[in-house]
Amino acid sequence: MFWYEEEVQALEKKVKAGSIADSPVVFYGSSSIRLWTTLAQDFPQYNTLNLGFGGSTLAACAWFFDRLVVPANPKSIIFYAGDNDLGDGRHVEEVYLFFCALTQKLQRQLPDVPLTFMAIKPSPARWAIVDRIRYANELIRKEIARYPHCHYVDSHTPMLSAACGPRPELFQADGLHLNAKGYALWREVLLKHPHIF
């Protein structure tokens, strides 16, 4: 996990610079979160804090949870990761176990804080592994159902076209990262679930 260290340390400083009393809605996860630079404008009614870090896996998010999320004193957590694990060739069951490790930390350290998992997206760049993405989403959805204060948001289905392929207009030229239209869709999906905030 050493290759994340520089960015994680920068995020730790960001957390320390904030007020613990603020109790932000923490957006946590991979570069799909890190690149969501319009959170404050997209959710002006909430105090948001972006703790995404580039290239992070679900495994890395579980690993750094104690250092980044716990000290932020979150009101709630909106979480996106798993994309990079599967893209790196990890087995679906491993991704599921990494998610379980993160929820165990949540139960132990922030037992009353709601966590929302945004479904792993169907991107053009990773369409070849979409069956594994869907399977991972389903395993995580079933795990989340065990916890009354955890939520699964299906951000996957709205990103599909009528032909059931990924909608390219939602992505940057790399076919992986979201563009402004993609984030507008994610905002719309999340706002349909105001209880998660």
Contacts in CASP RR format, 6 or more apart in sequence:
PFRMAT RR
TARGET T0000
AUTHOR 0000-0000-0000
METHOD contacts of the structure
MODEL  1
MFWYEEEVQALEKKVKAGSIADSPVVFYGSSSIRLWTTLAQDFPQYNTLN
LGFGGSTLAACAWFFDRLVVPANPKSIIFYAGDNDLGDGRHVEEVYLFFC
ALTQKLQRQLPDVPLTFMAIKPSPARWAIVDRIRYANELIRKEIARYPHC
HYVDSHTPMLSAACGPRPELFQADGLHLNAKGYALWREVLLKHPHIF
1 60 0 8 1.000
1 63 0 8 1.000
1 64 0 8 1.000
4 53 0 8 1.000
4 54 0 8 1.000
4 56 0 8 1.000
4 60 0 8 1.000
4 64 0 8 1.000
7 53 0 8 1.000
7 54 0 8 1.000
8 53 0 8 1.000
8 64 0 8 1.000
8 67 0 8 1.000
8 68 0 8 1.000
11 51 0 8 1.000
11 52 0 8 1.000
11 53 0 8 1.000
11 68 0 8 1.000
12 67 0 8 1.000
12 68 0 8 1.000
12 71 0 8 1.000
14 49 0 8 1.000
14 51 0 8 1.000
15 49 0 8 1.000
15 51 0 8 1.000
15 68 0 8 1.000
15 71 0 8 1.000
15 72 0 8 1.000
16 71 0 8 1.000
20 71 0 8 1.000
20 73 0 8 1.000
21 73 0 8 1.000
22 47 0 8 1.000
22 73 0 8 1.000
23 47 0 8 1.000
23 73 0 8 1.000
23 74 0 8 1.000
23 75 0 8 1.000
24 46 0 8 1.000
24 47 0 8 1.000
24 48 0 8 1.000
24 49 0 8 1.000
24 72 0 8 1.000
24 73 0 8 1.000
24 74 0 8 1.000
24 75 0 8 1.000
25 43 0 8 1.000
25 46 0 8 1.000
25 47 0 8 1.000
25 48 0 8 1.000
25 49 0 8 1.000
25 74 0 8 1.000
25 75 0 8 1.000
25 76 0 8 1.000
25 77 0 8 1.000
25 78 0 8 1.000
25 197 0 8 1.000
26 48 0 8 1.000
26 49 0 8 1.000
26 51 0 8 1.000
26 69 0 8 1.000
26 72 0 8 1.000
26 74 0 8 1.000
26 76 0 8 1.000
26 77 0 8 1.000
26 78 0 8 1.000
27 33 0 8 1.000
27 36 0 8 1.000
27 39 0 8 1.000
27 48 0 8 1.000
27 49 0 8 1.000
27 50 0 8 1.000
27 51 0 8 1.000
27 52 0 8 1.000
27 78 0 8 1.000
27 79 0 8 1.000
27 80 0 8 1.000
28 51 0 8 1.000
28 52 0 8 1.000
28 61 0 8 1.000
28 68 0 8 1.000
28 69 0 8 1.000
28 77 0 8 1.000
28 78 0 8 1.000
28 79 0 8 1.000
28 80 0 8 1.000
28 81 0 8 1.000
29 51 0 8 1.000
29 52 0 8 1.000
29 53 0 8 1.000
29 56 0 8 1.000
29 61 0 8 1.000
29 79 0 8 1.000
29 80 0 8 1.000
29 81 0 8 1.000
30 52 0 8 1.000
30 53 0 8 1.000
30 54 0 8 1.000
30 55 0 8 1.000
30 56 0 8 1.000
30 57 0 8 1.000
30 61 0 8 1.000
30 80 0 8 1.000
30 81 0 8 1.000
30 82 0 8 1.000
30 83 0 8 1.000
30 84 0 8 1.000
31 52 0 8 1.000
31 53 0 8 1.000
31 54 0 8 1.000
31 55 0 8 1.000
31 56 0 8 1.000
31 177 0 8 1.000
32 80 0 8 1.000
32 83 0 8 1.000
32 121 0 8 1.000
32 177 0 8 1.000
32 178 0 8 1.000
33 50 0 8 1.000
33 51 0 8 1.000
33 52 0 8 1.000
33 80 0 8 1.000
34 50 0 8 1.000
34 52 0 8 1.000
34 53 0 8 1.000
34 54 0 8 1.000
35 177 0 8 1.000
35 178 0 8 1.000
36 42 0 8 1.000
36 50 0 8 1.000
36 178 0 8 1.000
36 183 0 8 1.000
36 186 0 8 1.000
37 50 0 8 1.000
38 180 0 8 1.000
38 183 0 8 1.000
39 48 0 8 1.000
39 50 0 8 1.000
40 48 0 8 1.000
42 183 0 8 1.000
42 184 0 8 1.000
42 187 0 8 1.000
43 187 0 8 1.000
43 190 0 8 1.000
43 191 0 8 1.000
43 197 0 8 1.000
46 197 0 8 1.000
47 75 0 8 1.000
49 72 0 8 1.000
49 74 0 8 1.000
51 68 0 8 1.000
51 69 0 8 1.000
51 72 0 8 1.000
53 60 0 8 1.000
53 64 0 8 1.000
55 84 0 8 1.000
56 64 0 8 1.000
56 81 0 8 1.000
56 84 0 8 1.000
57 81 0 8 1.000
57 82 0 8 1.000
57 84 0 8 1.000
57 85 0 8 1.000
57 88 0 8 1.000
57 90 0 8 1.000
57 98 0 8 1.000
58 81 0 8 1.000
58 82 0 8 1.000
58 84 0 8 1.000
58 85 0 8 1.000
58 95 0 8 1.000
58 98 0 8 1.000
58 99 0 8 1.000
58 102 0 8 1.000
59 85 0 8 1.000
59 90 0 8 1.000
59 94 0 8 1.000
59 98 0 8 1.000
60 81 0 8 1.000
61 79 0 8 1.000
61 81 0 8 1.000
61 98 0 8 1.000
61 102 0 8 1.000
62 98 0 8 1.000
62 99 0 8 1.000
62 101 0 8 1.000
62 102 0 8 1.000
62 105 0 8 1.000
65 102 0 8 1.000
65 105 0 8 1.000
65 106 0 8 1.000
66 105 0 8 1.000
66 109 0 8 1.000
69 77 0 8 1.000
69 110 0 8 1.000
70 109 0 8 1.000
70 110 0 8 1.000
74 110 0 8 1.000
74 113 0 8 1.000
75 113 0 8 1.000
75 197 0 8 1.000
76 113 0 8 1.000
76 114 0 8 1.000
76 115 0 8 1.000
76 116 0 8 1.000
76 196 0 8 1.000
76 197 0 8 1.000
77 106 0 8 1.000
77 110 0 8 1.000
77 113 0 8 1.000
77 114 0 8 1.000
77 115 0 8 1.000
77 116 0 8 1.000
78 116 0 8 1.000
78 118 0 8 1.000
78 190 0 8 1.000
78 196 0 8 1.000
79 102 0 8 1.000
79 115 0 8 1.000
79 116 0 8 1.000
79 117 0 8 1.000
79 118 0 8 1.000
80 117 0 8 1.000
80 118 0 8 1.000
80 120 0 8 1.000
82 95 0 8 1.000
82 98 0 8 1.000
82 120 0 8 1.000
82 136 0 8 1.000
83 120 0 8 1.000
83 121 0 8 1.000
83 123 0 8 1.000
83 126 0 8 1.000
83 133 0 8 1.000
85 94 0 8 1.000
85 95 0 8 1.000
85 98 0 8 1.000
86 92 0 8 1.000
86 95 0 8 1.000
86 120 0 8 1.000
86 126 0 8 1.000
86 129 0 8 1.000
86 132 0 8 1.000
86 133 0 8 1.000
86 136 0 8 1.000
87 126 0 8 1.000
87 129 0 8 1.000
92 132 0 8 1.000
92 135 0 8 1.000
92 136 0 8 1.000
92 139 0 8 1.000
93 139 0 8 1.000
95 136 0 8 1.000
95 139 0 8 1.000
95 140 0 8 1.000
96 136 0 8 1.000
96 139 0 8 1.000
96 140 0 8 1.000
96 143 0 8 1.000
99 117 0 8 1.000
99 139 0 8 1.000
99 140 0 8 1.000
99 143 0 8 1.000
100 143 0 8 1.000
103 115 0 8 1.000
103 143 0 8 1.000
103 144 0 8 1.000
103 147 0 8 1.000
103 150 0 8 1.000
106 113 0 8 1.000
106 115 0 8 1.000
106 150 0 8 1.000
107 147 0 8 1.000
112 149 0 8 1.000
113 149 0 8 1.000
114 149 0 8 1.000
114 150 0 8 1.000
114 151 0 8 1.000
114 196 0 8 1.000
115 147 0 8 1.000
115 149 0 8 1.000
115 150 0 8 1.000
115 151 0 8 1.000
116 150 0 8 1.000
116 151 0 8 1.000
116 152 0 8 1.000
116 153 0 8 1.000
116 190 0 8 1.000
116 193 0 8 1.000
116 196 0 8 1.000
117 140 0 8 1.000
117 141 0 8 1.000
117 144 0 8 1.000
117 150 0 8 1.000
117 151 0 8 1.000
117 152 0 8 1.000
117 153 0 8 1.000
118 153 0 8 1.000
118 155 0 8 1.000
118 186 0 8 1.000
118 189 0 8 1.000
118 190 0 8 1.000
119 137 0 8 1.000
119 141 0 8 1.000
119 152 0 8 1.000
119 153 0 8 1.000
119 154 0 8 1.000
119 155 0 8 1.000
119 156 0 8 1.000
119 157 0 8 1.000
120 133 0 8 1.000
120 136 0 8 1.000
120 137 0 8 1.000
120 156 0 8 1.000
121 133 0 8 1.000
121 155 0 8 1.000
121 156 0 8 1.000
121 159 0 8 1.000
121 166 0 8 1.000
121 178 0 8 1.000
122 130 0 8 1.000
122 133 0 8 1.000
122 156 0 8 1.000
122 159 0 8 1.000
122 160 0 8 1.000
122 165 0 8 1.000
122 166 0 8 1.000
123 166 0 8 1.000
123 171 0 8 1.000
123 175 0 8 1.000
123 176 0 8 1.000
124 166 0 8 1.000
124 168 0 8 1.000
124 171 0 8 1.000
124 175 0 8 1.000
124 176 0 8 1.000
125 171 0 8 1.000
125 174 0 8 1.000
125 175 0 8 1.000
125 176 0 8 1.000
126 133 0 8 1.000
126 176 0 8 1.000
127 165 0 8 1.000
127 166 0 8 1.000
133 156 0 8 1.000
134 156 0 8 1.000
137 156 0 8 1.000
140 152 0 8 1.000
141 152 0 8 1.000
144 150 0 8 1.000
144 151 0 8 1.000
144 152 0 8 1.000
145 152 0 8 1.000
151 193 0 8 1.000
151 195 0 8 1.000
151 196 0 8 1.000
153 189 0 8 1.000
153 190 0 8 1.000
153 193 0 8 1.000
153 196 0 8 1.000
154 189 0 8 1.000
155 185 0 8 1.000
155 186 0 8 1.000
155 189 0 8 1.000
155 190 0 8 1.000
158 185 0 8 1.000
158 188 0 8 1.000
158 189 0 8 1.000
159 166 0 8 1.000
159 167 0 8 1.000
159 170 0 8 1.000
159 182 0 8 1.000
159 185 0 8 1.000
160 166 0 8 1.000
160 167 0 8 1.000
161 167 0 8 1.000
168 175 0 8 1.000
169 179 0 8 1.000
169 181 0 8 1.000
170 178 0 8 1.000
170 179 0 8 1.000
170 181 0 8 1.000
170 182 0 8 1.000
170 185 0 8 1.000
171 177 0 8 1.000
171 178 0 8 1.000
171 179 0 8 1.000
171 182 0 8 1.000
172 178 0 8 1.000
172 179 0 8 1.000
178 186 0 8 1.000
190 196 0 8 1.000
END
